[in-house]
Amino acid sequence: MSVEHEKRLAAETAAELIEDGMTVGLGTGTGSNVTYLLPALARRGLSLRVCPRRRRGQWRRP
């Protein structure tokens, strides 16, 4: 199993744990997994709030 395949499986599994109305923090790593997470979330049609990470490691509140 390739690393990219494992990333896709992890992102799709994580997307299943997210519930409608949740706030989701993104940007805590290199960003390579978000490539798979966002489409998985979009397919679910959830209403979410997404918080990008600041450069200093602090979360920006919506």
C-alpha positions as CSV (number, residue, x, y, z in Angstrom):
1,M,0.0,0.0,0.0
2,S,1.4,3.4,-1.0
3,V,1.8,6.3,1.3
4,E,-0.6,8.3,-0.8
5,H,-3.2,5.5,-0.5
6,E,-2.8,5.4,3.3
7,K,-3.2,9.2,3.4
8,R,-6.4,9.0,1.4
9,L,-7.8,6.2,3.7
10,A,-6.8,8.2,6.8
11,A,-8.5,11.4,5.5
12,E,-11.7,9.6,4.5
13,T,-11.9,7.9,7.9
14,A,-11.3,11.3,9.6
15,A,-14.0,12.9,7.5
16,E,-16.5,10.3,8.8
17,L,-15.8,11.4,12.4
18,I,-16.8,15.0,11.6
19,E,-20.4,16.0,12.3
20,D,-22.5,18.7,10.9
21,G,-22.0,22.1,12.6
22,M,-18.5,21.3,13.9
23,T,-15.5,23.6,13.8
24,V,-12.5,21.9,12.1
25,G,-8.9,23.0,12.5
26,L,-6.7,22.7,9.4
27,G,-3.1,23.4,8.7
28,T,-1.3,21.7,11.6
29,G,1.2,19.9,9.3
30,T,2.5,20.0,5.8
31,G,-1.0,20.2,4.3
32,S,-0.6,17.0,2.2
33,N,-3.5,15.2,3.9
34,V,-6.0,18.1,3.4
35,T,-5.8,17.3,-0.3
36,Y,-7.8,14.2,0.5
37,L,-9.8,15.5,3.5
38,L,-11.6,18.4,1.8
39,P,-13.1,16.4,-1.0
40,A,-14.2,13.7,1.5
41,L,-15.9,16.4,3.6
42,A,-17.5,18.0,0.5
43,R,-19.1,14.7,-0.5
44,R,-20.8,14.5,2.8
45,G,-22.4,18.0,2.3
46,L,-21.9,19.1,5.9
47,S,-22.1,22.7,7.2
48,L,-18.7,23.3,8.8
49,R,-16.6,26.1,10.1
50,V,-12.9,25.8,9.3
51,C,-10.1,27.5,11.3
52,P,-6.8,28.0,9.6
53,R,-3.7,27.9,11.8
54,R,-1.6,31.1,12.3
55,R,2.1,31.1,11.8
56,R,2.9,31.2,15.5
57,G,0.9,28.0,16.1
58,Q,-2.2,29.8,17.5
59,W,-5.6,29.1,16.2
60,R,-7.5,31.9,14.6
61,R,-11.1,32.1,15.9
62,P,-13.8,32.6,13.4
